[in-house]
Amino acid sequence: MIFQKAAPPKGTVRDWLDARASSDDIAIVFPETNETLSWRALRDRARDMAQGLVGLGIAQGESIAIVHPNGRSGVIALYAALYGGFRATMINLAAGPGAISYALDHSGARLAFVHDSQRDAIAEVAPKRLTIIADEMLKERAEIPDFDANQHALLMYTSGTTGQPKGVVHSHASLLAGGWTTAIAHELSPQDRGFCVLPIYHINGLCVTLMGALVSGGSLAMTAKFSASKFWDQAQSAKVTWFSVVPTIISHLLHNETNPSPDVCQRLRFGRSASSALAVETQSAFEERFNVPIVETMGLTETAAQILSNPLPPGVRKIGSPGISYGNEVCILTSDLTQAPRMQEGEIAVRGPNVMVEYLHNPDATAKTFAGDWLRTGDLGHLDEDGYVFVTGRLKELIIKGGENIAPREIDEILYSEPDIIEAAAFARPCKSYGETVEAAVAVKPGSNLSEAMLIALCQKHLGAFKSPDAIHFLDELPKGPSGKIQRLKLAALI
């Protein structure tokens, strides 16, 4: 299979893995253990395990739960499920017992690949029908039936911050298209090696890095988790050329005292930021300190990750925008679900080969998410005259004070302008007088002398009293999801 920019990949993940296995090129290196995994070894082991699953009588399209942190065994388990035509059901290890139990039950999975570190936790919440796969169970192998690109490939549950998690279903076609949108936007080649520090049970880690490498023919370095103090040494030892992270990681790298060696930054073509808005001040400070360009992007679980990206240098990167569409179409919808003109705010919508099949067992939610063939993202924004999208907030996160809509991001940006701020998020608090009022939470550098009064005064200077927080709470760390995205909607209850 050959990577082409002009059209989304044809075939299945199985086809692409077979094509990559024609050589002994490295697929993944693991800096923490000094292990390597070639495309051929990955394919051979995944094929053997898939044949074992067929031998157990598991039907294609059935859910196979994968309960693994990043690592060699987790990657092989994922590819085994995909190679056999099963529905790889990624379990979010950071979701908590209730959400994990729900996902295992709702998915209908009868079998699970479970890492040793997760066995006790899964035993407590798994439905009775679920069996943990042991190696000896897969010894009786059978031929894998053929399947096409429309076969269900991935089931991944959303965070469920406003209700029960929804199970996003992707086909082989949309999963590969997710890797393709990344590859064409970032001009990935077989010479590139990405740095995967985000969990592959999140869509960013799985599609951007794993599927991006599969489609482009490049390779990855993968760590079990992100470490600010080890990041640059790991990037150096693995000789990575790009990395994909989230804004909180960029902020932690910026505020960490560890400095990379010059050749690390010279080798890095770019860093990629996604999952939530990147503060302008954070991006500018990072680029100034490390001399590594940051490309802001945007994606969703429902779109196999990326829908928007800024062009690579020397293309025009508009700071504060996640960029333009690659491999799909983006528009702005008005409240009556018609397309808005340029510069008018509305809901960001997307259509293309990377869009999900459905929400599993939830036809009502599926129908509400689509306006014709446009998938509604729930994000507010506008398109400028050059086709760049500017995100102004989330529909569900808008603070409605006295009937006026206030976008939390507007407040976040002001707080991040203070150099001592590591994490910041404004949120709504119920209020008898206004319906909702504004508060914020921040995490600051150790030893900072920032006070609540100083930060409120800063916001009032730039935003006026009405939009500014009435209270600012200092936390050691703000609540985050598995990708590192701050969970704004949990702040009011937490505080």
Beta strands, then each sheet from edge to edge (+ up, - down):
strand 1: 26-30
strand 2: 35-38
strand 3: 63-67
strand 4: 87-90
strand 5: 111-114
strand 6: 131-132
strand 7: 152-157
strand 8: 167-171
strand 9: 193-196
strand 10: 219-222
strand 11: 242-245
strand 12: 270-273
strand 13: 294-300
strand 14: 305-309
strand 15: 324-325
strand 16: 329-333
strand 17: 346-351
strand 18: 358-359
strand 19: 370-371
strand 20: 374-383
strand 21: 389-394
strand 22: 399-401
strand 23: 404-406
strand 24: 421-431
strand 25: 435-444
strand 26: 471-474
sheet 1: 2+ 1- 10- 9- 11- 12- 13- 14+ 15-
sheet 2: 6+ 5+ 3+ 4+ 7+ 8- 18+
sheet 3: 16+ 17- 20+ 19-
sheet 4: 16+ 17- 20+ 21-
sheet 5: 22+ 23-
sheet 6: 24+ 25- 26-
end
